[in-house]
Amino acid sequence: MREEERLTTIYEIAIAAAAEHAPTVRAWFEAGPRKIWPELPGLRSFDAYLPVSGGKDPHVDDGAGPCVLCILAFADEEALRAAVSSATFTRGLADLPSTATASADAMHRKCYGVDGEIDQHELVAPFSYVVRYHRPAEDERAFVAHYVASHPALLATLPGIRSVLCYFPLAWSDPNGLPSARYMLGNEVAFDSIDHFNAAMQSPVRHEVRAHYRNFPPFSGRNTHYPMLRERLFQIGGS
């Protein structure tokens, strides 16, 4: 399988707000994007991520993260741009509460396995640890190359892990003027439950992962980690 066939083109929209405004933002999401965006032309899947308490990583605690994180998947960048330029997309985004902010990024998503890259794109387990590396780095290409050369394979040895995914930002001018979160790399590891995640975080492998992180090429951007529950709201051909 060619390299480009192993990639899914995704559009990530992060909706953030202070904790006291989170219920309003989630009510907006339920009434708007959740109902409207499954109608987007060319959409392959639509996942909604919500912050969840109880996930415990002994090395980091970055708080709750976005109120809602949406990931819309498409066959390619052309299909993505057509969808987010459509009236359906803007109708779903309408009436975003003034207390909330939104960022959006187009990325390629790739799945990894213990023995190297794998072709299977399906994300099934409902608990995700959503990690994002933000610009800048002294040498972004070197950082990403170093990361993908060995870190996904190490993550894949965490006990109970179901999926390892990486996200690679595309050069992107957003048709709706939404600002970028300025990622240079994204990562996601999925588990069947919070308990499975917590057990993995207490394993020796988690400490190996942290030691490996300390040897990454220099970067000065933020590195965020958010425990989230994922729900698949739409999948072409049914869920």
C-alpha positions, 0 to 999 in steps of 0.5 A, spaced: 500 500 500 502 506 498 504 511 503 498 516 501 493 510 501 495 509 509 493 517 510 486 519 512 485 527 511 482 530 518 479 536 520 480 538 527 475 543 531 477 544 538 472 548 542 474 551 548 471 555 554 472 556 561 469 551 566 463 555 568 461 556 561 462 548 558 455 546 559 452 552 555 457 550 549 455 543 550 448 544 549 450 548 543 454 542 540 448 538 541 443 542 538 448 544 532 454 541 530 452 534 532 445 534 528 448 538 522 455 536 520 453 528 519 450 531 513 457 534 510 458 532 503 464 527 502 464 526 510 467 519 512 466 519 519 465 524 525 468 523 532 466 527 538 471 527 544 469 530 551 473 531 557 473 526 562 475 525 569 479 520 572 484 519 567 491 519 571 497 520 568 503 520 573 507 524 569 503 530 567 496 533 568 494 539 563 487 539 566 480 538 562 482 540 555 477 543 550 469 542 552 468 539 545 473 536 540 471 534 533 474 530 528 471 530 521 474 525 516 475 525 509 478 522 503 483 527 501 484 535 502 479 537 496 473 533 499 475 536 506 475 543 503 469 542 499 465 540 506 468 546 510 466 551 505 459 549 504 453 552 507 452 545 511 458 547 515 457 554 517 450 552 519 453 547 524 458 552 526 453 558 527 451 561 534 457 559 537 457 562 544 461 568 545 464 565 551 467 560 547 473 560 542 474 555 536 481 553 533 481 548 526 486 545 523 487 540 517 491 534 518 493 527 515 492 521 520 496 515 520 495 509 524 501 505 527 503 498 530 508 495 534 511 492 528 511 498 524 505 502 520 499 499 519 493 500 514 487 499 518 484 506 520 478 504 524 478 507 531 474 503 536 476 504 543 472 509 546 477 512 551 483 517 548 489 520 550 489 526 546 496 529 545 498 535 541 505 538 540 505 545 539 510 549 535 515 552 535 521 547 535 528 548 533 528 544 527 521 541 526 522 536 521 527 533 525 523 533 531 517 529 527 522 525 524 525 523 530 518 522 534 515 517 528 521 513 528 520 510 534 515 513 539 509 510 536 512 503 536 514 504 544 507 507 545 504 501 542 507 496 547 503 500 553 498 494 556 491 494 554 492 499 548 488 499 542 490 504 537 496 509 536 495 514 531 499 520 529 496 527 526 501 531 521 498 538 520 497 540 513 499 547 510 492 550 510 488 557 509 481 556 513 475 558 509 472 560 515 477 564 518 478 559 524 485 560 527 490 554 527 492 551 534 499 551 531 500 544 532 507 541 529 504 534 531 499 530 534 498 523 537 492 519 540 492 513 544 486 509 545 483 504 550 477 500 552 476 504 558 479 509 563 481 503 568 485 500 562 488 507 561 490 508 568 493 501 569 497 502 562 499 509 566 502 505 572 506 500 568 513 500 566 512 502 559 509 509 561 516 510 564 520 508 558 515 513 554 517 519 559 524 517 558 524 517 551 520 524 551 526 527 555 530 525 549 526 528 543 530 534 539 529 541 542 522 544 542 519 550 546 512 550 544 506 547 549 505 539 549 498 538 552 495 531 554 487 530 555 483 524 557 477 524 553 471 520 551 470 519 544 463 518 540 463 516 533 457 520 531 457 518 523 461 513 519 459 512 512 456 506 511 453 506 518 457 505 524 
